[in-house]
Amino acid sequence: MSLIIPAAGSSSRYPTKPKWLLTCPNGNLMIQECIKGLDLINISSIYITILEEHYHKYLSGVNVKSLFDFTEKKIYILKLKNKTKNQPETVYQTIMHFNIEDPYL
């Protein structure tokens, strides 16, 4: 089973940076803590979809996959050029881009 994380929202309610890039009190990013909190025993791959604009603004030069070195799961990152209308569309674009055929969460 694959895990798809649609993190390509405009984050308009957060004035500093996208929600997934906010820092938790322990120093980790919110997205790291969210993944760490999941039971990944049946997950083979993790697909994370972000906006290319957010990558360039906040993570330029950072190997995004390295942020997830705490897990042995295969990590795939999709950087969307344009915002989607909603989370289901983001998930759909992720499925189509990576040709995901196995069950997903």
Backbone atoms as SQL, in Angstrom:
CREATE TABLE atoms (id INTEGER PRIMARY KEY, chain TEXT, resi INTEGER, resn TEXT, atom TEXT, x REAL, y REAL, z REAL);
INSERT INTO atoms VALUES
  (1, 'A', 1, 'MET', 'N', 0.837, -1.172, 0.000),
  (2, 'A', 1, 'MET', 'CA', 0.000, 0.000, 0.000),
  (3, 'A', 1, 'MET', 'C', 0.889, 1.245, 0.000),
  (4, 'A', 2, 'SER', 'N', 0.412, 2.265, -0.675),
  (5, 'A', 2, 'SER', 'CA', 1.124, 3.540, -0.741),
  (6, 'A', 2, 'SER', 'C', 0.434, 4.568, 0.145),
  (7, 'A', 3, 'LEU', 'N', 1.209, 5.489, 0.644),
  (8, 'A', 3, 'LEU', 'CA', 0.682, 6.624, 1.406),
  (9, 'A', 3, 'LEU', 'C', 0.882, 7.867, 0.553),
  (10, 'A', 4, 'ILE', 'N', -0.203, 8.597, 0.305),
  (11, 'A', 4, 'ILE', 'CA', -0.126, 9.834, -0.466),
  (12, 'A', 4, 'ILE', 'C', -0.407, 10.994, 0.482),
  (13, 'A', 5, 'ILE', 'N', 0.518, 11.950, 0.516),
  (14, 'A', 5, 'ILE', 'CA', 0.361, 13.132, 1.363),
  (15, 'A', 5, 'ILE', 'C', 0.243, 14.361, 0.462),
  (16, 'A', 6, 'PRO', 'N', -0.979, 14.898, 0.331),
  (17, 'A', 6, 'PRO', 'CA', -1.166, 16.099, -0.481),
  (18, 'A', 6, 'PRO', 'C', -0.814, 17.341, 0.340),
  (19, 'A', 7, 'ALA', 'N', 0.358, 17.881, 0.117),
  (20, 'A', 7, 'ALA', 'CA', 0.820, 19.054, 0.867),
  (21, 'A', 7, 'ALA', 'C', 1.036, 20.236, -0.078),
  (22, 'A', 8, 'ALA', 'N', 0.145, 20.382, -1.046),
  (23, 'A', 8, 'ALA', 'CA', 0.310, 21.411, -2.067),
  (24, 'A', 8, 'ALA', 'C', -0.715, 22.523, -1.933),
  (25, 'A', 9, 'GLY', 'N', -1.230, 22.708, -0.732),
  (26, 'A', 9, 'GLY', 'CA', -2.197, 23.779, -0.523),
  (27, 'A', 9, 'GLY', 'C', -1.524, 25.140, -0.549),
  (28, 'A', 10, 'SER', 'N', -2.329, 26.172, -0.669),
  (29, 'A', 10, 'SER', 'CA', -1.775, 27.524, -0.736),
  (30, 'A', 10, 'SER', 'C', -1.311, 28.025, 0.630),
  (31, 'A', 11, 'SER', 'N', -1.745, 27.361, 1.710),
  (32, 'A', 11, 'SER', 'CA', -1.349, 27.744, 3.075),
  (33, 'A', 11, 'SER', 'C', -1.672, 29.202, 3.371),
  (34, 'A', 12, 'SER', 'N', -2.806, 29.642, 2.903),
  (35, 'A', 12, 'SER', 'CA', -3.195, 31.048, 3.062),
  (36, 'A', 12, 'SER', 'C', -3.478, 31.421, 4.520),
  (37, 'A', 13, 'ARG', 'N', -3.773, 30.456, 5.380),
  (38, 'A', 13, 'ARG', 'CA', -4.037, 30.761, 6.791),
  (39, 'A', 13, 'ARG', 'C', -2.758, 30.883, 7.603),
  (40, 'A', 14, 'TYR', 'N', -1.639, 30.546, 7.011),
  (41, 'A', 14, 'TYR', 'CA', -0.356, 30.594, 7.712),
  (42, 'A', 14, 'TYR', 'C', 0.519, 31.660, 7.059),
  (43, 'A', 15, 'PRO', 'N', 0.742, 32.764, 7.746),
  (44, 'A', 15, 'PRO', 'CA', 1.427, 33.896, 7.121),
  (45, 'A', 15, 'PRO', 'C', 2.929, 33.688, 6.890),
  (46, 'A', 16, 'THR', 'N', 3.540, 32.744, 7.583),
  (47, 'A', 16, 'THR', 'CA', 4.992, 32.610, 7.472),
  (48, 'A', 16, 'THR', 'C', 5.423, 31.629, 6.403),
  (49, 'A', 17, 'LYS', 'N', 4.875, 30.423, 6.436),
  (50, 'A', 17, 'LYS', 'CA', 5.228, 29.390, 5.458),
  (51, 'A', 17, 'LYS', 'C', 4.161, 28.317, 5.443),
  (52, 'A', 18, 'PRO', 'N', 4.210, 27.390, 4.487),
  (53, 'A', 18, 'PRO', 'CA', 3.196, 26.338, 4.408),
  (54, 'A', 18, 'PRO', 'C', 3.145, 25.510, 5.701),
  (55, 'A', 19, 'LYS', 'N', 1.948, 25.040, 6.010),
  (56, 'A', 19, 'LYS', 'CA', 1.725, 24.298, 7.246),
  (57, 'A', 19, 'LYS', 'C', 2.683, 23.117, 7.394),
  (58, 'A', 20, 'TRP', 'N', 2.941, 22.417, 6.314),
  (59, 'A', 20, 'TRP', 'CA', 3.795, 21.225, 6.421),
  (60, 'A', 20, 'TRP', 'C', 5.245, 21.575, 6.746),
  (61, 'A', 21, 'LEU', 'N', 5.615, 22.834, 6.555),
  (62, 'A', 21, 'LEU', 'CA', 6.976, 23.281, 6.856),
  (63, 'A', 21, 'LEU', 'C', 7.105, 23.999, 8.199),
  (64, 'A', 22, 'LEU', 'N', 6.006, 24.096, 8.924),
  (65, 'A', 22, 'LEU', 'CA', 6.080, 24.716, 10.247),
  (66, 'A', 22, 'LEU', 'C', 6.900, 23.827, 11.176),
  (67, 'A', 23, 'THR', 'N', 7.610, 24.448, 12.090),
  (68, 'A', 23, 'THR', 'CA', 8.481, 23.714, 13.008),
  (69, 'A', 23, 'THR', 'C', 7.739, 23.420, 14.308),
  (70, 'A', 24, 'CYS', 'N', 7.804, 22.160, 14.728),
  (71, 'A', 24, 'CYS', 'CA', 7.215, 21.732, 15.991),
  (72, 'A', 24, 'CYS', 'C', 8.161, 22.116, 17.131),
  (73, 'A', 25, 'PRO', 'N', 7.674, 22.114, 18.372),
  (74, 'A', 25, 'PRO', 'CA', 8.528, 22.463, 19.511),
  (75, 'A', 25, 'PRO', 'C', 9.807, 21.625, 19.617),
  (76, 'A', 26, 'ASN', 'N', 9.783, 20.382, 19.114),
  (77, 'A', 26, 'ASN', 'CA', 10.983, 19.533, 19.183),
  (78, 'A', 26, 'ASN', 'C', 11.977, 19.804, 18.051),
  (79, 'A', 27, 'GLY', 'N', 11.658, 20.755, 17.178),
  (80, 'A', 27, 'GLY', 'CA', 12.565, 21.116, 16.092),
  (81, 'A', 27, 'GLY', 'C', 12.277, 20.439, 14.772),
  (82, 'A', 28, 'ASN', 'N', 11.424, 19.431, 14.771),
  (83, 'A', 28, 'ASN', 'CA', 11.076, 18.739, 13.531),
  (84, 'A', 28, 'ASN', 'C', 9.986, 19.501, 12.783),
  (85, 'A', 29, 'LEU', 'N', 9.917, 19.259, 11.488),
  (86, 'A', 29, 'LEU', 'CA', 8.849, 19.848, 10.685),
  (87, 'A', 29, 'LEU', 'C', 7.538, 19.129, 10.982),
  (88, 'A', 30, 'MET', 'N', 6.441, 19.826, 10.790),
  (89, 'A', 30, 'MET', 'CA', 5.131, 19.231, 11.037),
  (90, 'A', 30, 'MET', 'C', 4.931, 17.962, 10.206),
  (91, 'A', 31, 'ILE', 'N', 5.365, 17.976, 8.948),
  (92, 'A', 31, 'ILE', 'CA', 5.183, 16.804, 8.097),
  (93, 'A', 31, 'ILE', 'C', 5.998, 15.606, 8.616),
  (94, 'A', 32, 'GLN', 'N', 7.165, 15.856, 9.167),
  (95, 'A', 32, 'GLN', 'CA', 7.970, 14.778, 9.738),
  (96, 'A', 32, 'GLN', 'C', 7.240, 14.153, 10.923),
  (97, 'A', 33, 'GLU', 'N', 6.717, 14.989, 11.800),
  (98, 'A', 33, 'GLU', 'CA', 6.013, 14.487, 12.980),
  (99, 'A', 33, 'GLU', 'C', 4.742, 13.736, 12.598),
  (100, 'A', 34, 'CYS', 'N', 4.058, 14.215, 11.568),
  (101, 'A', 34, 'CYS', 'CA', 2.848, 13.526, 11.112),
  (102, 'A', 34, 'CYS', 'C', 3.174, 12.120, 10.624),
  (103, 'A', 35, 'ILE', 'N', 4.219, 11.991, 9.846),
  (104, 'A', 35, 'ILE', 'CA', 4.607, 10.672, 9.333),
  (105, 'A', 35, 'ILE', 'C', 5.090, 9.780, 10.456),
  (106, 'A', 36, 'LYS', 'N', 5.875, 10.330, 11.365),
  (107, 'A', 36, 'LYS', 'CA', 6.368, 9.539, 12.497),
  (108, 'A', 36, 'LYS', 'C', 5.225, 8.996, 13.350),
  (109, 'A', 37, 'GLY', 'N', 4.106, 9.705, 13.370),
  (110, 'A', 37, 'GLY', 'CA', 2.969, 9.296, 14.183),
  (111, 'A', 37, 'GLY', 'C', 2.101, 8.224, 13.549),
  (112, 'A', 38, 'LEU', 'N', 2.405, 7.848, 12.332),
  (113, 'A', 38, 'LEU', 'CA', 1.599, 6.846, 11.625),
  (114, 'A', 38, 'LEU', 'C', 2.187, 5.444, 11.762),
  (115, 'A', 39, 'ASP', 'N', 1.302, 4.465, 11.761),
  (116, 'A', 39, 'ASP', 'CA', 1.727, 3.064, 11.702),
  (117, 'A', 39, 'ASP', 'C', 1.976, 2.745, 10.230),
  (118, 'A', 40, 'LEU', 'N', 3.238, 2.629, 9.859),
  (119, 'A', 40, 'LEU', 'CA', 3.610, 2.440, 8.452),
  (120, 'A', 40, 'LEU', 'C', 3.910, 0.984, 8.107),
  (121, 'A', 41, 'ILE', 'N', 3.509, 0.065, 8.952),
  (122, 'A', 41, 'ILE', 'CA', 3.875, -1.338, 8.748),
  (123, 'A', 41, 'ILE', 'C', 3.412, -1.867, 7.387),
  (124, 'A', 42, 'ASN', 'N', 2.252, -1.437, 6.908),
  (125, 'A', 42, 'ASN', 'CA', 1.742, -1.925, 5.627),
  (126, 'A', 42, 'ASN', 'C', 1.985, -0.959, 4.478),
  (127, 'A', 43, 'ILE', 'N', 2.769, 0.077, 4.723),
  (128, 'A', 43, 'ILE', 'CA', 3.055, 1.080, 3.697),
  (129, 'A', 43, 'ILE', 'C', 4.398, 0.765, 3.042),
  (130, 'A', 44, 'SER', 'N', 4.397, 0.695, 1.728),
  (131, 'A', 44, 'SER', 'CA', 5.652, 0.411, 1.009),
  (132, 'A', 44, 'SER', 'C', 6.312, 1.697, 0.507),
  (133, 'A', 45, 'SER', 'N', 5.498, 2.671, 0.123),
  (134, 'A', 45, 'SER', 'CA', 6.025, 3.910, -0.451),
  (135, 'A', 45, 'SER', 'C', 5.221, 5.096, 0.053),
  (136, 'A', 46, 'ILE', 'N', 5.909, 6.235, 0.164),
  (137, 'A', 46, 'ILE', 'CA', 5.256, 7.476, 0.573),
  (138, 'A', 46, 'ILE', 'C', 5.430, 8.498, -0.551),
  (139, 'A', 47, 'TYR', 'N', 4.317, 9.041, -1.007),
  (140, 'A', 47, 'TYR', 'CA', 4.309, 10.049, -2.065),
  (141, 'A', 47, 'TYR', 'C', 3.876, 11.372, -1.447),
  (142, 'A', 48, 'ILE', 'N', 4.718, 12.383, -1.586),
  (143, 'A', 48, 'ILE', 'CA', 4.433, 13.696, -1.027),
  (144, 'A', 48, 'ILE', 'C', 4.359, 14.694, -2.168),
  (145, 'A', 49, 'THR', 'N', 3.246, 15.392, -2.248),
  (146, 'A', 49, 'THR', 'CA', 3.053, 16.368, -3.318),
  (147, 'A', 49, 'THR', 'C', 3.061, 17.765, -2.717),
  (148, 'A', 50, 'ILE', 'N', 3.964, 18.601, -3.241),
  (149, 'A', 50, 'ILE', 'CA', 4.129, 19.967, -2.761),
  (150, 'A', 50, 'ILE', 'C', 4.078, 20.921, -3.958),
  (151, 'A', 51, 'LEU', 'N', 3.985, 22.187, -3.660),
  (152, 'A', 51, 'LEU', 'CA', 4.047, 23.189, -4.727),
  (153, 'A', 51, 'LEU', 'C', 5.501, 23.526, -5.036),
  (154, 'A', 52, 'GLU', 'N', 5.822, 23.581, -6.305),
  (155, 'A', 52, 'GLU', 'CA', 7.174, 23.961, -6.727),
  (156, 'A', 52, 'GLU', 'C', 7.534, 25.345, -6.171),
  (157, 'A', 53, 'GLU', 'N', 6.559, 26.232, -6.146),
  (158, 'A', 53, 'GLU', 'CA', 6.754, 27.585, -5.620),
  (159, 'A', 53, 'GLU', 'C', 7.228, 27.544, -4.153),
  (160, 'A', 54, 'HIS', 'N', 6.641, 26.667, -3.351),
  (161, 'A', 54, 'HIS', 'CA', 7.042, 26.544, -1.943),
  (162, 'A', 54, 'HIS', 'C', 8.440, 25.945, -1.828),
  (163, 'A', 55, 'TYR', 'N', 8.730, 24.997, -2.697),
  (164, 'A', 55, 'TYR', 'CA', 10.063, 24.401, -2.679),
  (165, 'A', 55, 'TYR', 'C', 11.122, 25.479, -2.930),
  (166, 'A', 56, 'HIS', 'N', 10.938, 26.263, -3.976),
  (167, 'A', 56, 'HIS', 'CA', 11.927, 27.290, -4.322),
  (168, 'A', 56, 'HIS', 'C', 12.034, 28.382, -3.255),
  (169, 'A', 57, 'LYS', 'N', 10.912, 28.705, -2.644),
  (170, 'A', 57, 'LYS', 'CA', 10.905, 29.783, -1.657),
  (171, 'A', 57, 'LYS', 'C', 11.503, 29.355, -0.311),
  (172, 'A', 58, 'TYR', 'N', 11.244, 28.105, 0.115),
  (173, 'A', 58, 'TYR', 'CA', 11.632, 27.683, 1.460),
  (174, 'A', 58, 'TYR', 'C', 12.678, 26.577, 1.519),
  (175, 'A', 59, 'LEU', 'N', 12.848, 25.833, 0.426),
  (176, 'A', 59, 'LEU', 'CA', 13.744, 24.678, 0.475),
  (177, 'A', 59, 'LEU', 'C', 14.758, 24.646, -0.654),
  (178, 'A', 60, 'SER', 'N', 14.962, 25.737, -1.317),
  (179, 'A', 60, 'SER', 'CA', 15.882, 25.762, -2.444),
  (180, 'A', 60, 'SER', 'C', 17.245, 25.212, -2.030),
  (181, 'A', 61, 'GLY', 'N', 17.702, 24.247, -2.768),
  (182, 'A', 61, 'GLY', 'CA', 18.993, 23.632, -2.473),
  (183, 'A', 61, 'GLY', 'C', 18.926, 22.496, -1.467),
  (184, 'A', 62, 'VAL', 'N', 17.751, 22.246, -0.893),
  (185, 'A', 62, 'VAL', 'CA', 17.595, 21.164, 0.082),
  (186, 'A', 62, 'VAL', 'C', 17.114, 19.905, -0.641),
  (187, 'A', 63, 'ASN', 'N', 17.711, 18.787, -0.313),
  (188, 'A', 63, 'ASN', 'CA', 17.223, 17.505, -0.826),
  (189, 'A', 63, 'ASN', 'C', 16.015, 17.133, 0.029),
  (190, 'A', 64, 'VAL', 'N', 14.810, 17.347, -0.498),
  (191, 'A', 64, 'VAL', 'CA', 13.589, 17.134, 0.278),
  (192, 'A', 64, 'VAL', 'C', 13.511, 15.704, 0.807),
  (193, 'A', 65, 'LYS', 'N', 13.950, 14.742, 0.017),
  (194, 'A', 65, 'LYS', 'CA', 13.908, 13.348, 0.471),
  (195, 'A', 65, 'LYS', 'C', 14.723, 13.143, 1.740),
  (196, 'A', 66, 'SER', 'N', 15.783, 13.905, 1.897),
  (197, 'A', 66, 'SER', 'CA', 16.632, 13.746, 3.087),
  (198, 'A', 66, 'SER', 'C', 15.899, 14.135, 4.372),
  (199, 'A', 67, 'LEU', 'N', 14.817, 14.902, 4.251),
  (200, 'A', 67, 'LEU', 'CA', 14.029, 15.256, 5.418),
  (201, 'A', 67, 'LEU', 'C', 13.338, 14.040, 6.028),
  (202, 'A', 68, 'PHE', 'N', 13.306, 12.957, 5.260),
  (203, 'A', 68, 'PHE', 'CA', 12.589, 11.760, 5.689),
  (204, 'A', 68, 'PHE', 'C', 13.520, 10.569, 5.885),
  (205, 'A', 69, 'ASP', 'N', 14.768, 10.857, 6.202),
  (206, 'A', 69, 'ASP', 'CA', 15.747, 9.798, 6.448),
  (207, 'A', 69, 'ASP', 'C', 15.404, 8.951, 7.670),
  (208, 'A', 70, 'PHE', 'N', 14.477, 9.407, 8.487),
  (209, 'A', 70, 'PHE', 'CA', 14.091, 8.663, 9.675),
  (210, 'A', 70, 'PHE', 'C', 13.281, 7.400, 9.345),
  (211, 'A', 71, 'THR', 'N', 12.822, 7.286, 8.105),
  (212, 'A', 71, 'THR', 'CA', 12.066, 6.109, 7.701),
  (213, 'A', 71, 'THR', 'C', 12.793, 5.388, 6.568),
  (214, 'A', 72, 'GLU', 'N', 12.619, 4.089, 6.531),
  (215, 'A', 72, 'GLU', 'CA', 13.227, 3.289, 5.457),
  (216, 'A', 72, 'GLU', 'C', 12.298, 3.152, 4.259),
  (217, 'A', 73, 'LYS', 'N', 11.129, 3.759, 4.340),
  (218, 'A', 73, 'LYS', 'CA', 10.165, 3.676, 3.242),
  (219, 'A', 73, 'LYS', 'C', 10.676, 4.466, 2.045),
  (220, 'A', 74, 'LYS', 'N', 10.277, 4.036, 0.857),
  (221, 'A', 74, 'LYS', 'CA', 10.632, 4.776, -0.354),
  (222, 'A', 74, 'LYS', 'C', 9.831, 6.072, -0.377),
  (223, 'A', 75, 'ILE', 'N', 10.532, 7.175, -0.605),
  (224, 'A', 75, 'ILE', 'CA', 9.900, 8.492, -0.625),
  (225, 'A', 75, 'ILE', 'C', 9.947, 9.052, -2.044),
  (226, 'A', 76, 'TYR', 'N', 8.808, 9.534, -2.512),
  (227, 'A', 76, 'TYR', 'CA', 8.727, 10.166, -3.822),
  (228, 'A', 76, 'TYR', 'C', 8.137, 11.566, -3.626),
  (229, 'A', 77, 'ILE', 'N', 8.732, 12.545, -4.264),
  (230, 'A', 77, 'ILE', 'CA', 8.287, 13.931, -4.140),
  (231, 'A', 77, 'ILE', 'C', 7.820, 14.433, -5.505),
  (232, 'A', 78, 'LEU', 'N', 6.631, 14.987, -5.542),
  (233, 'A', 78, 'LEU', 'CA', 6.120, 15.625, -6.751),
  (234, 'A', 78, 'LEU', 'C', 5.998, 17.118, -6.464),
  (235, 'A', 79, 'LYS', 'N', 6.629, 17.936, -7.288),
  (236, 'A', 79, 'LYS', 'CA', 6.546, 19.389, -7.167),
  (237, 'A', 79, 'LYS', 'C', 5.616, 19.895, -8.268),
  (238, 'A', 80, 'LEU', 'N', 4.433, 20.323, -7.873),
  (239, 'A', 80, 'LEU', 'CA', 3.463, 20.822, -8.843),
  (240, 'A', 80, 'LEU', 'C', 3.768, 22.262, -9.234),
  (241, 'A', 81, 'LYS', 'N', 3.665, 22.550, -10.517),
  (242, 'A', 81, 'LYS', 'CA', 3.894, 23.903, -11.009),
  (243, 'A', 81, 'LYS', 'C', 2.720, 24.822, -10.662),
  (244, 'A', 82, 'ASN', 'N', 1.515, 24.265, -10.645),
  (245, 'A', 82, 'ASN', 'CA', 0.311, 25.065, -10.396),
  (246, 'A', 82, 'ASN', 'C', -0.485, 24.497, -9.225),
  (247, 'A', 83, 'LYS', 'N', -1.185, 25.374, -8.533),
  (248, 'A', 83, 'LYS', 'CA', -2.053, 24.952, -7.442),
  (249, 'A', 83, 'LYS', 'C', -3.202, 24.133, -8.009),
  (250, 'A', 84, 'THR', 'N', -3.659, 23.177, -7.235),
  (251, 'A', 84, 'THR', 'CA', -4.830, 22.400, -7.627),
  (252, 'A', 84, 'THR', 'C', -6.069, 23.032, -6.987),
  (253, 'A', 85, 'LYS', 'N', -7.242, 22.564, -7.400),
  (254, 'A', 85, 'LYS', 'CA', -8.493, 23.099, -6.853),
  (255, 'A', 85, 'LYS', 'C', -8.741, 22.594, -5.434),
  (256, 'A', 86, 'ASN', 'N', -8.260, 21.370, -5.135),
  (257, 'A', 86, 'ASN', 'CA', -8.545, 20.768, -3.836),
  (258, 'A', 86, 'ASN', 'C', -7.653, 19.542, -3.608),
  (259, 'A', 87, 'GLN', 'N', -7.759, 18.962, -2.433),
  (260, 'A', 87, 'GLN', 'CA', -6.941, 17.791, -2.102),
  (261, 'A', 87, 'GLN', 'C', -7.195, 16.602, -3.026),
  (262, 'A', 88, 'PRO', 'N', -8.454, 16.284, -3.349),
  (263, 'A', 88, 'PRO', 'CA', -8.663, 15.148, -4.265),
  (264, 'A', 88, 'PRO', 'C', -7.955, 15.333, -5.609),
  (265, 'A', 89, 'GLU', 'N', -7.942, 16.562, -6.117),
  (266, 'A', 89, 'GLU', 'CA', -7.233, 16.793, -7.383),
  (267, 'A', 89, 'GLU', 'C', -5.726, 16.612, -7.205),
  (268, 'A', 90, 'THR', 'N', -5.196, 17.035, -6.056),
  (269, 'A', 90, 'THR', 'CA', -3.775, 16.848, -5.779),
  (270, 'A', 90, 'THR', 'C', -3.443, 15.357, -5.723),
  (271, 'A', 91, 'VAL', 'N', -4.286, 14.586, -5.042),
  (272, 'A', 91, 'VAL', 'CA', -4.085, 13.134, -4.968),
  (273, 'A', 91, 'VAL', 'C', -4.161, 12.521, -6.365),
  (274, 'A', 92, 'TYR', 'N', -5.140, 12.937, -7.147),
  (275, 'A', 92, 'TYR', 'CA', -5.292, 12.440, -8.515),
  (276, 'A', 92, 'TYR', 'C', -4.042, 12.728, -9.346),
  (277, 'A', 93, 'GLN', 'N', -3.537, 13.956, -9.267),
  (278, 'A', 93, 'GLN', 'CA', -2.335, 14.297, -10.034),
  (279, 'A', 93, 'GLN', 'C', -1.138, 13.456, -9.583),
  (280, 'A', 94, 'THR', 'N', -1.063, 13.175, -8.298),
  (281, 'A', 94, 'THR', 'CA', 0.019, 12.333, -7.776),
  (282, 'A', 94, 'THR', 'C', -0.091, 10.919, -8.335),
  (283, 'A', 95, 'ILE', 'N', -1.289, 10.372, -8.309),
  (284, 'A', 95, 'ILE', 'CA', -1.517, 9.019, -8.841),
  (285, 'A', 95, 'ILE', 'C', -1.148, 8.962, -10.314),
  (286, 'A', 96, 'MET', 'N', -1.574, 9.939, -11.074),
  (287, 'A', 96, 'MET', 'CA', -1.299, 9.944, -12.512),
  (288, 'A', 96, 'MET', 'C', 0.184, 10.144, -12.792),
  (289, 'A', 97, 'HIS', 'N', 0.832, 11.050, -12.077),
  (290, 'A', 97, 'HIS', 'CA', 2.244, 11.335, -12.316),
  (291, 'A', 97, 'HIS', 'C', 3.115, 10.113, -12.057),
  (292, 'A', 98, 'PHE', 'N', 2.863, 9.430, -10.957),
  (293, 'A', 98, 'PHE', 'CA', 3.697, 8.283, -10.584),
  (294, 'A', 98, 'PHE', 'C', 3.121, 6.949, -11.054),
  (295, 'A', 99, 'ASN', 'N', 1.973, 6.994, -11.735),
  (296, 'A', 99, 'ASN', 'CA', 1.320, 5.783, -12.224),
  (297, 'A', 99, 'ASN', 'C', 1.108, 4.780, -11.081),
  (298, 'A', 100, 'ILE', 'N', 0.541, 5.253, -9.991),
  (299, 'A', 100, 'ILE', 'CA', 0.295, 4.413, -8.819),
  (300, 'A', 100, 'ILE', 'C', -0.859, 3.474, -9.114),
  (301, 'A', 101, 'GLU', 'N', -0.609, 2.185, -9.006),
  (302, 'A', 101, 'GLU', 'CA', -1.638, 1.199, -9.291),
  (303, 'A', 101, 'GLU', 'C', -2.035, 0.383, -8.057),
  (304, 'A', 102, 'ASP', 'N', -1.192, 0.400, -7.028),
  (305, 'A', 102, 'ASP', 'CA', -1.516, -0.358, -5.827),
  (306, 'A', 102, 'ASP', 'C', -2.467, 0.451, -4.938),
  (307, 'A', 103, 'PRO', 'N', -3.067, -0.192, -3.953),
  (308, 'A', 103, 'PRO', 'CA', -3.947, 0.550, -3.041),
  (309, 'A', 103, 'PRO', 'C', -3.199, 1.695, -2.379),
  (310, 'A', 104, 'TYR', 'N', -3.915, 2.734, -2.016),
  (311, 'A', 104, 'TYR', 'CA', -3.268, 3.890, -1.385),
  (312, 'A', 104, 'TYR', 'C', -4.150, 4.419, -0.254),
  (313, 'A', 105, 'LEU', 'N', -3.477, 5.126, 0.602),
  (314, 'A', 105, 'LEU', 'CA', -4.136, 5.770, 1.738),
  (315, 'A', 105, 'LEU', 'C', -3.853, 7.235, 1.649);
